[in-house]
Amino acid sequence: MKRITTIMIAALMAAVLSGCSLFDEKKTYVIASEMGAYKGAWEHYETCHFVKEKGGNEWFLIDYLVGLEFVNGYEYVIEGVLTTSEEQHEQGIEDAEDFITVEQVISKIAKTTELPDEFQNYIDKYKECVEKGSFVPSEWE
């Protein structure tokens, strides 16, 4: 019994130290077909993705899709684990961002995702950055 307890404590400590949680929940997400950009630190724009839980109605922004080579113009359905900046700050990571670790791509379909109007500014800013060849406005000459 003592050995099992020791093993469980060691596994829990390893998970905490690696930045993971034994309680991370794998979910199915829809990744919109377009990317956005928002004003980040250091006077430049950062890219973001529009995501919602499959079957849900609420879209939200994330910074990265770890383990997915995203292609604009395709909507993805994936299984993965969402890690939020709030969770990372609680673990002492100061420069934290929201990301999903993609464990499986369920589908990749060429289409234009219908997003709420509130995301149009993000989409427009991404297109502007791509058109101008930089995500740093001081380089837009």
Secondary structure, DSSP 8 states (H G I E B T S, - for coil): -HHHHHHHHHHHHHHHHTT--TT--EEEEEEEEEEEEEE-STT-EEEEEEEEETT----EEESEEET----TTEEEEEEEEEE-HHHHHHTT-SS---EEEEEEEEEEEE------GGGHHHHHHHHHHHHHT-S-GGG--
